[in-house]
Amino acid sequence: MNEPNGMMGPGTPEDPGERQARILEDLQDAVERMHVLSRSPQVVVASGRRDEGARPMAWQVLFERSLGQHPPLQYRGTTAMRLQAVLANGHDSEPTLAPGWSCSRLGDAMTTGPVIQVFRADRLPDDVSRALVGVIVFEEDGLSLTGVRALVQELGLR
């Protein structure tokens, strides 16, 4: 079985062709599951659960490319119950200077919950109200494409 470090098993390097095929498969899976509901902030619903299909790096690459040019980003995961607060306020809680409020890798944020907030790193922690550039929502814990779409429309996000 493939290990996350690109190895087939202890000490066996992965074939570069197989690695490239796996990366392309992950990106294709993410593209097929990605539903963009608004552009400002960019709200994306990912069909299915976080632990299904594409690995976190594929989601991060795809999402960042969809933004075009952007400053460095920070990611913060939260629970499904906090989605409305995130969309209405631009964040689920005030940022702190303590390590761990946000992280530079989407995969690290995904461990916290199915709602992933994406912030401009250059606006944190002082200007969090204008830092949110997007939200990635996985269909877990009662969240669905239809429900998130209704919430986005109710809040007037475009």
Phi, psi and chi 1 to 4 in degrees:
 res  aa     phi    psi   chi1   chi2   chi3   chi4
   1 MET       -  143.5  171.5  163.7 -117.7      -
   2 ASN   -70.2  135.8  -71.8  -17.1      -      -
   3 GLU   -93.9  156.0  -60.4  -66.6  -35.9      -
   4 PRO   -60.5  -21.2  -12.2   17.6      -      -
   5 ASN   -86.4    8.5   62.5    2.9      -      -
   6 GLY    87.1   13.6      -      -      -      -
   7 MET  -105.0  149.6  -56.1  -65.4  -83.9      -
   8 MET   -78.6  -27.2  -66.3  -67.8  -71.4      -
   9 GLY  -178.5 -174.0      -      -      -      -
  10 PRO   -56.4  111.7  -21.6   30.4      -      -
  11 GLY    81.9   -1.3      -      -      -      -
  12 THR  -103.1  110.6  -50.8      -      -      -
  13 PRO   -68.9  146.8   11.2  -12.7      -      -
  14 GLU   -79.2  140.9 -178.8  179.1   24.3      -
  15 ASP   -63.4  129.6  174.4   36.4      -      -
  16 PRO   -56.7  -36.0  -23.8   32.0      -      -
  17 GLY   -65.8  -40.1      -      -      -      -
  18 GLU   -67.0  -39.8  -72.1  177.5   15.7      -
  19 ARG   -62.3  -46.2 -177.4  174.7 -173.3  -83.2
  20 GLN   -63.5  -41.4 -175.7  173.2    2.1      -
  21 ALA   -62.6  -39.2      -      -      -      -
  22 ARG   -67.0  -40.4 -174.7  172.5   40.9   80.4
  23 ILE   -63.8  -45.2  -70.0  168.7      -      -
  24 LEU   -64.4  -37.0  -69.3  174.1      -      -
  25 GLU   -64.1  -42.9 -176.0  179.0  -53.3      -
  26 ASP   -61.7  -45.8  -83.5   -6.6      -      -
  27 LEU   -63.3  -41.5  -72.3  170.4      -      -
  28 GLN   -63.4  -41.3 -177.8   62.4   36.1      -
  29 ASP   -61.4  -44.8  177.8   71.3      -      -
  30 ALA   -64.0  -41.9      -      -      -      -
  31 VAL   -60.4  -43.9  165.6      -      -      -
  32 GLU   -67.6  -27.2  -70.2  172.7    2.4      -
  33 ARG   -94.7   -8.9  -66.1  173.3   54.8 -163.6
  34 MET   -88.5  125.8 -174.5  175.2 -176.4      -
  35 HIS  -123.2  112.2  -55.4  -83.5      -      -
  36 VAL   -87.3  121.2  178.1      -      -      -
  37 LEU  -102.7  -26.3  -57.8 -176.9      -      -
  38 SER  -153.8  163.0   75.8      -      -      -
  39 ARG  -107.6  -21.7  -69.4  -80.6  179.2 -158.7
  40 SER  -141.0   94.4 -174.9      -      -      -
  41 PRO   -70.9  160.3   30.3  -35.0      -      -
  42 GLN   -74.1  115.0 -176.6  162.7  -46.0      -
  43 VAL  -108.9  122.5  177.2      -      -      -
  44 VAL  -122.0  131.5  170.9      -      -      -
  45 VAL  -105.5  129.1  174.1      -      -      -
  46 ALA  -102.1  113.9      -      -      -      -
  47 SER   -57.9  132.5  -59.8      -      -      -
  48 GLY    92.5 -176.2      -      -      -      -
  49 ARG   -89.4  164.0  -59.5  174.8   49.5   86.9
  50 ARG   -63.4  -33.0  -68.6  170.2  -78.0  170.4
  51 ASP   -90.1   10.1   59.1   -2.3      -      -
  52 GLU  -107.8  145.0  -63.5  173.9  -17.8      -
  53 GLY    68.5 -132.7      -      -      -      -
  54 ALA   -57.3  144.5      -      -      -      -
  55 ARG   -77.0  161.0  -73.5  169.8  -62.4  177.2
  56 PRO   -53.7  -38.1  -28.4   35.6      -      -
  57 MET   -62.8  -35.5 -174.3   52.0   79.1      -
  58 ALA   -64.4  -42.5      -      -      -      -
  59 TRP   -62.6  -42.3  -76.0  110.0      -      -
  60 GLN   -63.7  -47.4 -177.5  170.4  -21.1      -
  61 VAL   -61.8  -47.4  166.9      -      -      -
  62 LEU   -62.6  -45.9 -174.0   62.1      -      -
  63 PHE   -64.0  -46.6 -173.9   82.1      -      -
  64 GLU   -63.6  -38.8  -71.4 -178.7    2.5      -
  65 ARG   -65.6  -34.1  -68.4 -111.4  171.2  113.1
  66 SER   -68.2  -20.9   72.7      -      -      -
  67 LEU   -80.6  -18.9  -67.4  174.5      -      -
  68 GLY    76.1 -145.9      -      -      -      -
  69 GLN   -66.7  133.8  -75.3  -73.0   75.9      -
  70 HIS  -157.1  155.2   58.5   81.5      -      -
  71 PRO   -73.6  173.7   25.9  -32.0      -      -
  72 PRO   -54.9  146.1  -24.5   33.3      -      -
  73 LEU  -114.4  155.5  -59.3  174.8      -      -
  74 GLN  -125.6  146.8  -71.8  -74.2  -57.4      -
  75 TYR  -119.3  144.8  -61.2   89.4      -      -
  76 ARG  -143.0  122.9  175.5  176.0  169.1   80.1
  77 GLY   -90.4  151.7      -      -      -      -
  78 THR  -150.6  175.9 -168.0      -      -      -
  79 THR   -78.4  163.3   64.1      -      -      -
  80 ALA   -60.7  -34.5      -      -      -      -
  81 MET   -64.0  -20.0  -67.6  177.7   16.7      -
  82 ARG   -92.9   -0.1  -59.1  -65.2  -60.8  154.8
  83 LEU   -57.6  -47.2  175.9   60.6      -      -
  84 GLN   -61.3  -41.4 -173.9  167.4   -4.4      -
  85 ALA   -63.1  -40.7      -      -      -      -
  86 VAL   -61.3  -47.3  169.0      -      -      -
  87 LEU   -70.6  -34.6  -65.8  176.1      -      -
  88 ALA   -78.8  -39.8      -      -      -      -
  89 ASN  -103.4  -17.1  -55.4  -32.3      -      -
  90 GLY    90.1    2.7      -      -      -      -
  91 HIS  -172.1  161.4   52.5   82.5      -      -
  92 ASP   -93.9  -21.5   70.6  -42.8      -      -
  93 SER  -159.4  156.6   70.5      -      -      -
  94 GLU   -63.7  136.8  -70.3  -68.4  -31.2      -
  95 PRO   -70.9  155.9   23.6  -29.7      -      -
  96 THR  -125.0  165.3   65.8      -      -      -
  97 LEU   -82.2  -11.0  -67.3  174.4      -      -
  98 ALA   -65.0  141.9      -      -      -      -
  99 PRO   -61.6  145.6    0.1    1.9      -      -
 100 GLY   101.0   -8.0      -      -      -      -
 101 TRP   -64.6  -39.1 -173.3   85.5      -      -
 102 SER  -141.2  169.9   63.7      -      -      -
 103 CYS  -140.6  162.7   38.8      -      -      -
 104 SER   -87.3   -8.2   60.3      -      -      -
 105 ARG  -118.3  131.2  -67.2  176.6   30.7  151.8
 106 LEU   -57.5  -40.3  177.1   67.0      -      -
 107 GLY   -58.3  -36.1      -      -      -      -
 108 ASP   -68.1  -39.1  -64.5  -24.9      -      -
 109 ALA   -69.7  -30.8      -      -      -      -
 110 MET   -64.3  -21.3  -72.5  172.6   72.9      -
 111 THR   -72.4  -17.5   62.7      -      -      -
 112 THR   -87.9  -28.9  -49.9      -      -      -
 113 GLY   171.8  172.2      -      -      -      -
 114 PRO   -82.0   -2.8   30.3  -35.1      -      -
 115 VAL  -110.2  113.6  175.9      -      -      -
 116 ILE  -109.7  118.0  -47.2  -60.4      -      -
 117 GLN   -89.7  139.0  -57.8  158.8   83.3      -
 118 VAL  -119.6  119.3 -175.2      -      -      -
 119 PHE  -117.5  150.9  -62.6  102.6      -      -
 120 ARG   -72.2  122.2  -72.0  178.6   54.2  146.4
 121 ALA   -64.5  -30.6      -      -      -      -
 122 ASP   -72.4   -8.0   62.1  -15.6      -      -
 123 ARG  -108.9    3.3  -67.3 -160.9  172.7  147.9
 124 LEU  -101.5  145.1  -68.3  177.0      -      -
 125 PRO   -92.0   -6.6   34.1  -34.6      -      -
 126 ASP   -70.7  -33.7  -59.9  -32.5      -      -
 127 ASP  -121.7   50.4 -164.3   10.1      -      -
 128 VAL   -62.3  -28.1   70.1      -      -      -
 129 SER   -64.8  -22.3   64.1      -      -      -
 130 ARG  -113.7    9.5  -63.9 -175.5  -25.3  138.0
 131 ALA   -87.7  -25.2      -      -      -      -
 132 LEU   -67.6  123.0 -174.1   73.9      -      -
 133 VAL  -108.9  -18.1  -65.0      -      -      -
 134 GLY  -172.9  169.1      -      -      -      -
 135 VAL  -140.3  132.4 -179.8      -      -      -
 136 ILE  -111.6  125.0  -56.2  169.5      -      -
 137 VAL  -118.4  124.7  180.0      -      -      -
 138 PHE   -96.8  145.0  -71.1   87.7      -      -
 139 GLU   -76.9   82.0  -67.5 -176.7  -47.9      -
 140 GLU  -140.9  163.4  -65.9  179.3   37.6      -
 141 ASP    51.7   40.1  -58.6  -25.7      -      -
 142 GLY    90.3   -6.2      -      -      -      -
 143 LEU   -80.1  140.0  -64.5  171.7      -      -
 144 SER  -143.2  160.6   68.7      -      -      -
 145 LEU   -56.1  -46.0  174.8   59.7      -      -
 146 THR   -62.0  -45.3  -55.7      -      -      -
 147 GLY   -66.2  -42.9      -      -      -      -
 148 VAL   -66.9  -40.2  176.6      -      -      -
 149 ARG   -59.8  -43.9 -179.7  177.7  -77.5  131.4
 150 ALA   -61.7  -42.4      -      -      -      -
 151 LEU   -64.9  -43.3 -176.3   56.5      -      -
 152 VAL   -60.1  -43.7  164.8      -      -      -
 153 GLN   -67.3  -41.0  -70.4  172.8  -14.2      -
 154 GLU   -60.8  -38.7  179.9 -179.3  -42.3      -
 155 LEU   -82.9   -5.4  -66.9  171.7      -      -
 156 GLY    73.5   26.0      -      -      -      -
 157 LEU   -78.0  143.7  -58.1  175.9      -      -
 158 ARG  -128.0      -  -63.9  179.1 -178.9 -121.8
